[in-house]
Structure formats: C-alpha cells, structure tokens
C-alpha cells in the first residue's frame, strides 16, 4: 500500500486504505496559513478544497470526507495558532557593534545616546524598547539617558538602572566599573545593590560592590574623545587597550608586576607606543601584519 500522497496526486483507493494520520497529513500538508489569514478565511479555503474533492469522490465517500473536514479544520486551526504565536514572539534583536579601532555613537529609539568604545557591543529589542528600556552591554559605553521610564543596562557582572542621567559602564573580561557623571545610578545584582551619585564610581572586588569618590571622574569618559588616562594600572591592561584602539596585536614579555600612570590618544600608534614604552623601559617593533613585539631594553 502506498501512503505517500500529495495534493497533485489524490488516489481514492490509496486514500481509503490509509490510516487517519496520513489522511490528516494529506490535507494539512498542502495548506500554509499566512500570519494575516484569519481562522474563518482558513476554514473557508478548506471547505472549497473539500467541495472539489467531493465532486471527484462521489456520494459514497462523503462520510469520510466529513471526517477529513474535521481533521483538516483542526490542522488549520493549529497552523493558525502556531503562526500567530510566532508573529507575537518574533522580536528580532538589534546588535550594535564597535569593532577594534572604531568608536560608535548610536541613538536609541527613545532618543538616548550611547557612545561605544572599541571592541564593544550592545543588544536590545527595538520594537519593545520605548515600552521597556532594556539593553545588554559587553565592553565599555558612555550613556546619556533621556528622562522617562527606568533604563536598564545588563552586564555579566551586574545591572545598572537609571531614570535619566549620564554614566559610564565598563564591563569587559574581569573588569567592571560604573561611574556616575550626573543624576543617580542604581547598580544591582542578585545579592546586592548600591546607589552612586555624581562623582562616585563603583567596582567589583571579590564579587562585592565597592563604592568610592572618584577624583578622576571627569577623565573617566574621555575615551569617547580619544583620550585614555590610566592611574597605576597593570601594564597588561594598558596594552589591551592599545590593541582595541589601534586594532593591533602585541607579543609581550612577562609584565605582571609593572604598572602604568599616564595618558595617550588614539590619533597615532607610534606616539601612543612611545608614551607607554619609554617610561617603562621598553622597546617595540612593528611588523607588516599589525603584530607588535615588545621587549625590555637591554642594559
């Protein structure tokens, strides 16, 4: 017995001998219900198709056709429900990415502005954003938030919630820091929360929030204008920032116990390397593949 049917090959004998599952598949497989089609329209189309088959099959098979009509109606309703569910839940995520060597300023649907540092990413549901101002961040960004409903930035470390303010968030690798420039910022996780005010920053140390008065608060977001200030920062982290800003790779010697204080810009790679390397007693060599070899000066 051959149970392989299609809408262009309707064999009465095969159909009569098939089981119920194949009968349903025979009728429902040919129907594709678009999201815009109502249940009534879908059923009307089914009735028309079945009426055509009644003419072919004859009066003796009308009882079976009625059975098929019922199963087909159920199949059409299921298709319609599934299509409606997919349409309702289909909210594509918008990803905004600042690649290495690039800075991006992006306006969110509510009018808020985000300045993104190199090698950073934000993601949000555009269609829902004005109703629920929520986005995720990987990397570093400076936010100027329009007043309105709560605005939430999610990171792998903690979440940041504001109503309308300006603040900087760094959430990269093992580093997390939030700095409040204006307004008031709530930083929270599953187990703790803390509010910071203008001039204050918060970091995570041993999985605990630590708030402090940031004397360099005015320099925190200077990266957005291409200026990078470091105070007693691990030299490894400084070179990672150079990699992001100039889209290069470093081959480094052991520098676990070296720390850097100073400032460079992203206007010139060689100028930035001189500023970092000379006071740290280091030399550099740039090859043709954006690979930079760092060595300690020989005495």
C-alpha positions in Angstrom: 0.0 0.0 0.0 1.4 3.4 -0.9 0.7 6.1 1.7 2.8 8.8 0.1 0.2 11.4 -1.0 0.4 14.9 -2.3 -2.1 17.5 -3.4 -1.5 16.8 -7.1 -1.8 13.0 -6.8 -5.0 12.2 -5.0 -5.7 8.4 -5.4 -9.0 7.4 -4.0 -8.1 3.7 -3.3 -4.9 4.6 -1.6 -6.6 7.3 0.4 -9.4 4.9 1.6 -6.8 2.4 2.7 -4.6 4.9 4.6 -4.7 5.5 8.3 -6.1 8.6 10.0 -2.6 10.2 10.4 -1.9 10.0 6.7 -5.3 11.5 5.9 -4.6 14.5 8.1 -1.2 14.9 6.6 -2.7 14.6 3.1 -5.0 17.5 3.7 -3.0 19.7 6.0 0.4 19.5 4.3 -0.8 21.5 1.3 -2.1 24.4 3.5 0.2 27.2 4.5 -1.6 29.7 6.7 0.0 33.2 6.5 0.1 35.3 9.6 -2.5 37.7 8.1 -5.1 35.0 7.4 -8.0 34.7 9.9 -9.4 31.4 11.1 -12.6 32.0 9.2 -10.7 32.5 5.9 -8.6 29.5 6.5 -11.6 27.3 7.1 -13.4 28.8 4.0 -10.4 27.7 1.9 -10.6 24.2 3.3 -14.3 24.0 2.6 -13.7 24.9 -1.0 -10.9 22.3 -1.4 -13.1 19.6 0.2 -16.0 20.6 -2.1 -13.8 19.9 -5.1 -12.8 16.5 -3.7 -16.5 15.7 -3.1 -17.2 16.1 -6.8 -14.4 13.6 -7.6 -15.1 11.1 -4.8 -18.9 10.8 -5.1 -21.7 10.5 -2.6 -20.5 7.2 -1.1 -17.4 8.8 0.3 -19.0 11.9 1.8 -19.0 10.5 5.3 -15.2 10.0 5.1 -14.9 13.5 3.6 -16.7 14.9 6.6 -14.2 13.1 8.9 -11.4 14.6 6.9 -13.0 18.0 7.0 -13.0 17.8 10.8 -9.3 16.8 11.0 -8.4 19.4 8.4 -10.2 22.1 10.4 -8.2 21.1 13.5 -5.0 21.1 11.4 -5.7 24.6 10.0 -6.5 26.0 13.5 -3.2 24.6 14.8 -1.3 26.2 11.9 -3.0 29.5 12.6 -2.3 29.4 16.3 1.4 28.5 15.7 1.7 31.2 13.1 0.1 33.8 15.5 2.4 32.7 18.3 5.5 33.1 16.2 4.4 36.5 15.0 3.7 37.7 18.6 7.1 36.4 19.9 9.2 37.2 16.9 11.1 40.3 18.2 14.4 40.5 16.4 17.3 41.7 18.5 19.3 44.7 17.2 23.0 44.4 17.7 25.3 47.4 17.5 29.0 46.6 17.4 32.0 48.8 17.7 34.9 46.8 16.2 38.5 47.2 17.2 39.9 50.5 16.1 36.4 52.1 15.9 34.2 54.2 18.2 30.5 54.4 17.6 27.8 56.9 18.7 24.4 55.5 18.5 20.9 56.9 19.2 18.5 54.5 20.8 14.8 54.5 19.9 13.9 56.7 23.0 16.4 59.4 22.0 19.1 58.3 24.5 22.7 58.4 23.2 25.3 55.7 23.6 29.0 56.3 22.8 30.7 52.9 22.4 34.4 52.2 23.0 36.3 50.0 20.5 35.6 46.2 20.8 32.2 46.8 22.4 28.6 45.6 21.8 25.1 46.5 22.8 21.9 44.5 22.1 18.2 45.3 22.5 14.8 44.7 21.1 14.0 47.7 19.0 10.2 47.1 18.7 9.9 46.9 22.5 12.5 49.5 23.6 10.2 52.5 24.2 8.0 50.4 26.3 10.8 48.6 28.2 14.2 50.4 28.0 16.5 47.4 28.4 19.8 46.6 26.7 22.8 44.4 27.3 26.4 45.6 27.1 29.7 43.9 26.5 32.7 46.2 26.7 32.5 49.9 27.5 30.0 52.6 26.8 29.0 56.1 27.9 25.3 56.8 28.2 23.3 60.0 28.1 19.8 58.8 29.0 16.6 60.7 28.2 14.3 61.1 31.2 11.4 58.6 31.3 10.8 55.1 32.3 13.6 53.1 34.0 16.6 52.5 31.8 18.5 49.3 32.5 21.9 48.1 31.3 22.6 44.5 31.8 26.1 43.1 32.0 27.6 39.8 33.1 28.7 41.3 36.4 25.6 43.3 37.4 22.8 45.6 36.1 22.7 49.3 36.1 19.3 51.2 36.4 18.6 54.9 36.0 15.7 57.2 35.1 17.6 59.9 33.3 21.3 60.6 33.7 24.8 60.3 32.2 27.1 57.5 33.3 29.9 55.3 32.1 29.9 51.5 32.3 33.0 49.3 31.8 32.2 45.5 31.7 35.0 43.7 30.0 36.8 40.5 30.8 37.4 40.6 34.5 36.8 44.4 34.9 33.6 46.1 36.0 33.2 49.7 36.8 30.3 52.2 36.8 30.9 55.9 37.1 28.1 58.4 37.7 28.5 61.8 35.9 25.1 63.3 36.5 21.9 62.1 38.2 21.7 59.0 40.3 22.6 55.4 39.3 21.5 52.1 40.9 23.8 49.1 40.5 22.4 45.8 41.5 22.8 42.0 41.2 21.0 39.1 42.7 22.6 39.5 46.1 23.5 43.2 46.5 22.7 46.7 45.3 24.1 50.2 45.8 23.3 53.7 44.7 26.0 56.1 43.4 25.8 59.8 42.9 27.7 62.3 40.7 31.4 62.0 41.2 31.2 58.4 42.5 32.3 55.1 41.0 31.7 51.5 41.8 33.9 48.5 41.1 33.5 44.8 41.9 36.2 43.3 44.1 35.9 39.6 45.2 32.3 39.6 44.0 31.4 42.6 46.2 30.5 46.1 45.3 32.9 48.8 46.4 31.9 52.5 46.1 34.4 55.4 46.2 34.7 59.0 45.5 36.4 59.2 42.1 38.8 62.1 41.9 39.3 61.4 38.2 35.6 61.3 37.4 36.0 64.0 34.7 38.5 61.8 32.9 36.5 58.5 33.0 34.7 59.1 29.8 37.5 60.9 27.9 38.0 57.8 25.9 34.9 58.9 23.9 37.0 61.8 22.6 40.0 59.6 22.0 41.9 60.2 25.2 42.9 57.4 27.6 44.0 58.1 31.1 45.4 55.4 33.5 46.5 55.7 37.1 48.6 52.9 38.5 47.0 50.3 36.1 48.6 47.0 35.2 50.6 47.4 32.1 49.0 44.3 30.6 45.6 46.1 30.7 47.2 49.2 29.1 48.4 47.1 26.1 45.0 45.5 25.8 43.5 49.0 25.4 46.1 49.8 22.8 45.1 46.6 20.9 41.5 47.7 20.9 42.1 51.3 19.9 44.5 50.5 17.0 43.4 47.0 16.0 46.8 45.5 16.6 48.3 42.5 18.4 51.1 42.5 20.9 53.7 39.9 21.7 54.6 40.8 25.3 57.3 39.8 27.8 56.3 39.0 31.4 54.9 42.2 32.9 52.8 41.0 35.9 54.4 43.5 38.3 54.5 46.5 36.0 52.0 49.4 36.4 51.5 52.5 34.4 50.3 56.0 35.1 49.8 58.3 32.1 47.6 59.3 29.1 47.7 58.6 25.4 45.4 59.3 22.5 44.2 57.1 19.6 45.4 59.5 16.9 48.9 58.0 16.4 50.0 54.4 17.2 53.7 55.3 17.4 53.0 58.3 19.6 51.0 56.1 22.0 53.7 53.4 22.0 56.3 56.0 22.9 54.3 57.3 25.7 53.8 53.9 27.2 57.1 52.2 26.4 59.7 54.8 27.0 59.0 55.4 30.8 58.5 51.7 31.3 62.0 51.0 29.8 60.5 49.0 26.9 61.2 48.9 23.1 58.8 48.0 20.3 59.0 46.7 16.7 56.0 46.8 14.3 55.9 44.1 11.6 53.7 44.0 8.5 50.8 42.1 10.0 49.8 44.5 12.7 51.9 42.5 15.1 54.0 44.5 17.6 56.8 42.9 19.5 57.5 44.5 22.9 60.9 43.9 24.7 62.7 45.2 27.7 65.6 47.5 26.9 69.0 45.8 27.3 71.2 47.4 29.9 
